[in-house]
Amino acid sequence: MTSPDVDRDQKATAPPTPPWRYAVGMFGTSIPINLIKGSMILYYVDILGLDVRAYGVVMVIYAIIDALDNPLLGFLSDRTRTRFGRRRPWLLIGAPLLAACMIAFFSAPTSLDGMGLVLWFAVFAILCEAFDSMLNANYGALLPELFPAERRRAVANSMRQGFQLVALVISLAVTPVLTTSVFGTETTTEGFTTTAIIYGAIAVVVIAFMVLSVRENPRYSTRERPRFLPAIGSVLRNPLFWQVGLVGACYGIAMALVLSGVQLYVRYSLGLPVANALYLQGAVIGVTALALLAWTRLVARFGAPRMWRIAFLVLAGGFVALFFATDLLTGILAGVVLGLGWSGMLATNDLIVARVLDGDAARHGEHREGLFLSAFGFFGRLNGVVTGLALTSLGVFFGYNSGDDPGSDPGFAFRVYLTVYPFALTVIGAVASRFVRLPEAGAPR
């Protein structure tokens, strides 16, 4: 029997896409970018000796460039008209380009230093982020289109977050073992290159499988193509764009700090080999995955907005617990709390954004998911600015400038980086979320 949640327009044009076929794409999109974000500081700053001040400057520049190219990529996607759909061609193009740039990013010649190293880092960091933006704007735009009803949308979203967590286990928890023990050592870079090649190949295959198995709804491709400046102006005049974007940025930046600093937190704050990050990250990700089903049921019963606000509070509690961790065991116990909060955010945050997209489509009669999600990407690009400034602050306040010049107490420096900064951001997000009023879920039929 066909589910009543399936949109009637979609039933008239093609069989509904099974949630798992769409969700598996998250596995492919997550592996490359999380390898990059999770290992770039260790690779460039701690091993290759890139100065944190140069790192901070590059992060600010790349965030500015990314904020400018994101709306353009989303706008081009919304205007695309092919017999394969609007989003699928961009996904097929972006996947191999991201994989190639990721491999180059982790293949910096060891002879590089000074400005040469800075330029290599800057060029490939910017390219990786641009192609990741291309992938995620188009992949994310498919969620409200393929699954218009919130119950079915919540199931698809939880499944894709589950695939993301599997990718995180591989790209974050397993990576330190591969790069420092299996394919390389604690002080060499060869392991990163080999790992990047393997992850890039996996990502391309998975994304291609997803793209070739989903069917876009032709009714969403209206005859009139949106014009860039009026469309951008409409997005910027939408109060919910700013409210949800800024609140979501508090969560996104907090987790970006965690992902970028956890390996050095393990090395300096817990005083353990980097490979032990496997156990800490594995515990966090495992709890996050197990709790997804419970959060999904809570969303179905109480609605995404209420559970979104509660998840912020639980996540803040996790950062408090992680601040007081002193060894691997207490770190893992704190990670359990952090995982519960993170799971709640994964189960709800994208549903909040989807409601904003539904409201825009209902108001204007156009489906501009690509432009809207790319514009939301502006707030995501604040991750790079804030993580760059946060890392630079470690040099200012604690004397940590690089692996060659770690200062007198790098352990406390990365304890602040990984827990204090994210806690402050999460509390701001929790308070601000109370003032956001969201439309009901569901696009116009």
Number of C-alpha atoms within 10 A of each C-alpha: 3 8 8 9 13 17 20 11 13 22 12 11 13 13 13 20 16 13 21 16 17 24 23 21 24 26 24 27 26 22 25 30 20 20 26 23 21 25 25 20 23 24 21 23 19 20 17 23 19 24 21 25 19 19 22 21 17 22 24 20 15 22 24 16 15 23 21 14 19 26 25 18 22 27 26 19 25 26 20 16 17 11 7 14 17 24 26 24 17 21 25 18 15 21 25 19 17 27 26 17 22 26 23 20 25 25 17 20 13 11 8 13 14 11 11 13 19 18 15 17 21 19 15 20 21 20 19 23 24 21 25 21 26 26 24 21 28 26 24 20 25 21 21 24 22 23 25 21 17 23 18 18 23 24 20 22 29 26 24 23 24 25 22 26 25 21 25 25 20 21 26 28 26 19 25 29 20 19 26 20 14 12 16 19 16 16 13 15 22 17 22 24 19 18 21 27 17 12 21 24 16 17 24 23 14 17 25 18 17 23 21 12 11 19 20 21 21 16 14 19 19 14 9 8 15 18 12 15 10 10 15 17 10 13 19 14 10 12 11 21 19 15 17 22 20 21 21 25 23 25 26 23 24 27 19 20 24 21 20 24 25 24 28 27 25 24 19 20 23 21 14 16 15 22 21 19 24 19 16 24 23 22 22 25 28 20 20 28 24 14 18 23 18 13 26 25 15 16 22 15 11 11 18 26 19 14 21 25 21 16 24 23 18 21 27 27 19 22 25 17 19 22 19 13 18 12 13 17 12 16 22 20 18 23 26 22 23 25 26 25 26 26 31 29 27 24 32 25 22 22 25 19 21 27 22 24 26 22 19 24 17 15 11 10 14 17 24 25 28 30 28 28 26 29 26 24 22 21 22 24 24 22 23 25 20 20 24 22 18 19 24 22 19 23 20 12 10 19 17 24 23 24 20 14 14 18 17 11 13 24 21 17 24 25 23 19 26 27 23 18 19 25 24 14 19 29 18 17 22 23 14 17 21 13 9 14 11 16 14 13 22 22 24 15 12
